[in-house]
Amino acid sequence: MLNFIKNFRNDEDGAVTVDFVVLTAAIVLLGLAVGAAIQSGARGLANNIETELKNVKVTP
């Protein structure tokens, strides 16, 4: 019984794995949130650039 308690106390592989899975999921969700937040601004900027480029008059 004493060996079981020592092994149980020293065995932390599962806890470390869970920690890394949770941290990885948080990083992925944070990246998705940032991407969604800047998506509309980037799309608007691209549309403004497109409009300006279409209005450029080139004279020979």
Stockholm file with secondary structure:
# STOCKHOLM 1.0

chainA/1-60         MLNFIKNFRNDEDGAVTVDFVVLTAAIVLLGLAVGAAIQSGARGLANNIETELKNVKVTP
#=GR chainA/1-60 SS CHHHHHHHHHCCHHHHHHHHHHHHHHHHHHHHHHHHHHHHHHHHHHHHHHHHHHTCCCCC
#=GC SS_cons        CHHHHHHHHHCCHHHHHHHHHHHHHHHHHHHHHHHHHHHHHHHHHHHHHHHHHHTCCCCC
//
